[in-house]
Amino acid sequence: MTRRERLERRIEKRQQWAASAEAKAEREYKTSQSLVEGIPMGQPILVGHHSEKRHRRTLDRSWNALGRSVEQTRKAEMHESKAANLESALDRTIFSDDTNAVEALEARIAEREAEREHMKVINKLFKKADIEGLKALGVDYEELRTRLAALGSYFGQAPHMPFELQNIGQRIQGDKKRLESIKAQQKRTAKAEASENGVTVEQCGEGYCRVIFAEKPDRSILNALKAAGFYWGRGSWAGKSDKLPACVAELVAPKASPEPGPIIVKGAPCDKWEEVQSIQHEPFIYIMSNGSKWAGEEPDDVAELLQVLGNHALEFERFHHSFYSANPCHWAHNENYTPENGQPRYIDGARMYQCDGVFRFFGNFLEVSHVFHIDTNHKPTINALVSAIEQNRERYAAEKG
């Protein structure tokens, strides 16, 4: 709520109070009149008569009611006077938080500069005794000279005294400084409105800072600023930077941007291998197969595999490996292999990926048909799959043993 709006509410309240007081005054006046309307004008109190007490009591009640009516009338006049003063202040005042404050100040500066220039021209024409020039401005030279002569040697030396020009010049300079301050304040407010939480903090030097809110904050934040020694002025809260409340610092601190998710590629290597090679230095999940899918069908997501791992045992009897390995390699023929020497026919060849940290997950399940063949360097996915496989292994060992 702007200051003008607050004053308008005060005016409205004053007018309501004045109307209420006038209504009370009218009721009390009618009560006072109704009490004595049965007593003839000039009827004296009959001392000693049975009506004496009632007569005196009625007159007292009427007088008291009339007094209350006068009191309420004065109260209504006071509220009306206050409201009129506030309305006058609104009409002639430019508040810094007015929507048209900049335009209004610029117009007032231009008006006062024109007035000052007019005063200088009149002084110059009067000094030169330029009757025609003064007449063009609507000033009678003889009348002006007579009036100045009556003012004496000091005040009559010129139509507009030096202090008049100085005073209006000071008012112009004050309005210009205020105009610059309002423009700077509006820029700070616009910056706060554009911020994520509607608040910004500017460093002012010498260990002080300025806190700007786009809208009035919660009472708890205001109380924290006051407790930290911050004070309100010119549209912002100012105080020492090292005492900035934590609740304000949290609003200003930029939120950490969420970690980008991995790039997911699905499909056979003959179709997707070049794409996978191009993204291997980014977090990726390459799903060659996952689930019970026909050729050409899109494999399932990793979440489906994790669900199956939690409910069904892996085929440990057939697959004598750990179902996952780091930095997978191409298979190469072992030149030293013979059926008699027992060496493996295939050995690890060149690495499939240039970057480190790629894990391959490969295998099937004992009771359900669900083949998976996944390469990934995305650490959360690696941790989740390794954990699920090891838990599956523990359950299988416990059931078998």
Buried (B, 14 or more C-beta within 10 A) or exposed (E): EEEBEEBBEEBEEBBEBBEBBBEBBBBBBEBBEEBBEEBEEEEEEEEEEEEEEEBEEBBEBBEBBBEBBBBBBEBBBBBBEBBEEBBEEBEEEBBBBBEEBBEBBBEBBEEBBEEBEEBEBBBEBBEEEBBEBBEEEEBEBEEBBEEBEEEEEEEBEBBBBEEBBEEBEEBBEEBBEBBEEBEEBBEBBEEBBEBEBBBBBBEEEEEBBBBBBBEEBEEEBBEBBBEBEBEEEEBBBBBEBEBBBEBBEEBBEEEEEEEEEBBBBBBEEEEBBEEBEEBBEEBBBBBBBBBEEEEEEEBBBBEBBBEBBEEBBBBBEEEEEEBBBEBBBEEEEEEEBEEEEEEEEEBEEEEBBEEEEBBBBBBBBEEEEBBBBBBBBBEEBBEBBBEBBBEBBEBBEEEEE
